[in-house]
């Protein structure tokens, strides 16, 4: 279940990254804290 959710979030991130303020955060940090990126994506949407 979590794998499918993370996959869908990653796909959305690739589309939101150029628009949202996510690019400011380094990719290494995102990989280290997937939960944080999850909350950021939900808030960005």
MMTF fields as JSON, N, C-alpha, C and O atoms, coordinates in Angstrom:
{
  "mmtfVersion": "1.0.0",
  "mmtfProducer": "UNKNOWN",
  "numBonds": 179,
  "numAtoms": 180,
  "numGroups": 45,
  "numChains": 1,
  "numModels": 1,
  "chainsPerModel": [1],
  "groupsPerChain": [45],
  "chainIdList": ["A"],
  "bondAtomList": [4, 2, 8, 6, 12, 10, 16, 14, 20, 18, 24, 22, 28, 26, 32, 30, 36, 34, 40, 38, 44, 42, 48, 46, 52, 50, 56, 54, 60, 58, 64, 62, 68, 66, 72, 70, 76, 74, 80, 78, 84, 82, 88, 86, 92, 90, 96, 94, 100, 98, 104, 102, 108, 106, 112, 110, 116, 114, 120, 118, 124, 122, 128, 126, 132, 130, 136, 134, 140, 138, 144, 142, 148, 146, 152, 150, 156, 154, 160, 158, 164, 162, 168, 166, 172, 170, 176, 174],
  "bondOrderList": [1, 1, 1, 1, 1, 1, 1, 1, 1, 1, 1, 1, 1, 1, 1, 1, 1, 1, 1, 1, 1, 1, 1, 1, 1, 1, 1, 1, 1, 1, 1, 1, 1, 1, 1, 1, 1, 1, 1, 1, 1, 1, 1, 1],
  "groupList": [{"groupName": "UNK", "atomNameList": ["N", "CA", "C", "O"], "elementList": ["N", "C", "C", "O"], "formalChargeList": [0, 0, 0, 0], "bondAtomList": [1, 0, 2, 1, 3, 2], "bondOrderList": [1, 1, 2], "singleLetterCode": "X", "chemCompType": "L-PEPTIDE LINKING"}],
  "groupTypeList": [0, 0, 0, 0, 0, 0, 0, 0, 0, 0, 0, 0, 0, 0, 0, 0, 0, 0, 0, 0, 0, 0, 0, 0, 0, 0, 0, 0, 0, 0, 0, 0, 0, 0, 0, 0, 0, 0, 0, 0, 0, 0, 0, 0, 0],
  "groupIdList": [1, 2, 3, 4, 5, 6, 7, 8, 9, 10, 11, 12, 13, 14, 15, 16, 17, 18, 19, 20, 21, 22, 23, 24, 25, 26, 27, 28, 29, 30, 31, 32, 33, 34, 35, 36, 37, 38, 39, 40, 41, 42, 43, 44, 45],
  "secStructList": [7, 2, 2, 2, 2, 2, 2, 2, 2, 2, 2, 2, 2, 2, 2, 2, 2, 6, 6, 1, 4, 4, 4, 4, 1, 7, 2, 2, 2, 2, 2, 2, 6, 2, 2, 2, 2, 2, 2, 2, 2, 2, 2, 2, 7],
  "xCoordList": [0.853, 0.0, 0.884, 0.669, 1.867, 2.716, 3.493, 3.654, 3.972, 4.761, 3.925, 4.41, 2.682, 1.828, 1.614, 1.627, 1.417, 1.184, 2.438, 2.349, 3.6, 4.845, 5.042, 5.453, 4.751, 4.909, 4.038, 4.502, 2.78, 1.873, 2.374, 2.279, 2.908, 3.396, 4.605, 4.733, 5.49, 6.694, 6.276, 6.848, 5.298, 4.842, 4.298, 4.573, 3.534, 2.972, 4.095, 4.062, 5.089, 6.209, 6.882, 7.177, 7.126, 7.815, 7.032, 7.631, 5.719, 4.906, 4.832, 4.803, 4.803, 4.655, 6.014, 6.086, 7.074, 8.412, 8.684, 9.069, 8.502, 8.811, 7.888, 8.249, 6.704, 5.744, 5.832, 5.906, 5.822, 5.816, 7.197, 8.178, 7.277, 8.557, 9.365, 10.249, 9.065, 9.78, 11.232, 12.111, 11.514, 12.892, 13.887, 15.066, 13.423, 14.323, 14.905, 16.022, 14.152, 14.631, 15.505, 15.101, 16.681, 17.567, 16.96, 16.164, 17.334, 16.781, 17.235, 16.476, 18.464, 18.959, 18.06, 17.748, 17.653, 16.802, 15.467, 14.929, 14.939, 13.632, 13.729, 12.839, 14.812, 14.96, 15.103, 14.575, 15.817, 16.026, 14.708, 14.459, 13.873, 12.616, 11.435, 10.909, 11.015, 9.887, 8.587, 7.715, 8.459, 7.222, 7.087, 5.994, 8.183, 8.126, 7.673, 6.796, 8.278, 7.898, 6.421, 5.715, 5.96, 4.548, 3.644, 2.688, 3.953, 3.113, 3.235, 2.248, 4.434, 4.627, 3.779, 3.135, 3.782, 2.992, 1.516, 0.835, 1.021, -0.405, -0.718, -1.751, 0.163, -0.097, 0.001, -0.788, 0.957, 1.115, -0.145, -0.622, -0.674, -1.875, -3.028, -4.146],
  "yCoordList": [-1.212, 0.0, 1.256, 2.172, 1.291, 2.498, 2.677, 3.798, 1.573, 1.681, 2.358, 3.255, 1.938, 2.534, 4.024, 4.844, 4.369, 5.787, 6.603, 7.683, 6.084, 6.825, 6.997, 8.064, 5.95, 6.037, 7.145, 7.96, 7.178, 8.219, 9.599, 10.559, 9.701, 11.005, 11.428, 12.596, 10.472, 10.816, 11.344, 12.315, 10.717, 11.17, 12.594, 13.441, 12.849, 14.198, 15.19, 16.322, 14.762, 15.661, 16.112, 17.296, 15.169, 15.533, 16.627, 17.486, 16.606, 17.626, 18.918, 20.016, 18.777, 19.97, 20.626, 21.822, 19.85, 20.386, 21.709, 22.675, 21.799, 23.047, 24.195, 25.36, 23.88, 24.943, 25.307, 26.482, 24.277, 24.523, 24.885, 24.843, 25.242, 25.614, 24.405, 24.52, 23.236, 22.01, 22.037, 21.524, 22.62, 22.616, 23.219, 22.866, 24.119, 24.736, 23.666, 23.817, 22.587, 21.518, 20.555, 20.133, 20.2, 19.29, 17.905, 17.492, 17.184, 15.83, 14.894, 14.021, 15.066, 14.179, 14.265, 13.249, 15.462, 15.637, 14.939, 14.303, 15.058, 14.439, 12.929, 12.32, 12.32, 10.871, 10.48, 9.454, 11.299, 10.975, 11.068, 10.259, 12.041, 12.221, 12.191, 13.239, 10.981, 10.873, 11.378, 11.887, 11.239, 11.681, 13.204, 13.711, 13.923, 15.389, 15.791, 16.642, 15.171, 15.513, 15.186, 15.889, 14.105, 13.719, 14.848, 15.231, 15.369, 16.44, 17.694, 18.399, 17.977, 19.183, 19.065, 20.029, 17.864, 17.679, 17.922, 18.608, 17.361, 17.519, 19.003, 19.49, 19.705, 21.135, 21.917, 22.831, 21.564, 22.283, 22.104, 23.05, 20.889, 20.645, 21.433, 21.385],
  "zCoordList": [0.0, 0.0, 0.0, -0.794, 0.884, 0.962, -0.341, -0.824, -0.904, -2.15, -3.228, -3.918, -3.378, -4.431, -4.14, -5.058, -2.873, -2.524, -2.844, -3.429, -2.458, -2.71, -4.218, -4.673, -4.99, -6.451, -7.016, -7.814, -6.606, -7.132, -6.705, -7.47, -5.485, -5.003, -5.838, -6.204, -6.137, -6.92, -8.288, -8.784, -8.883, -10.209, -10.092, -10.942, -9.046, -8.865, -8.593, -9.076, -7.817, -7.503, -8.791, -8.959, -9.703, -10.951, -11.676, -12.323, -11.576, -12.261, -11.432, -11.988, -10.114, -9.254, -8.992, -8.708, -9.086, -8.774, -9.498, -8.84, -10.822, -11.53, -11.137, -11.301, -10.62, -10.292, -8.803, -8.445, -7.944, -6.497, -5.974, -6.717, -4.69, -4.083, -3.647, -2.798, -4.224, -3.838, -4.332, -3.639, -5.51, -6.015, -5.024, -5.038, -4.171, -3.196, -2.268, -1.772, -2.033, -1.14, -1.947, -3.03, -1.451, -2.185, -2.314, -1.471, -3.368, -3.576, -2.46, -2.039, -1.977, -0.92, 0.311, 0.932, 0.653, 1.844, 1.613, 2.519, 0.41, 0.126, 0.319, 0.912, -0.181, -0.054, 1.42, 1.849, 2.185, 3.602, 4.377, 5.271, 4.043, 4.782, 3.81, 3.436, 3.401, 2.467, 3.091, 2.387, 4.406, 5.064, 4.936, 4.684, 5.106, 5.014, 3.617, 3.463, 2.591, 1.212, 1.003, 0.28, 1.648, 1.504, 2.001, 1.327, 3.172, 3.734, 2.874, 2.663, 2.376, 1.546, 0.284, -0.129, -0.336, -1.562, -1.269, -2.031, -0.168, 0.147, 0.345, -0.113, 1.017, 1.264, -0.044, -0.282, -0.885, -2.161, -3.009, -3.636, -3.02, -3.832, -3.227, -3.74]
}
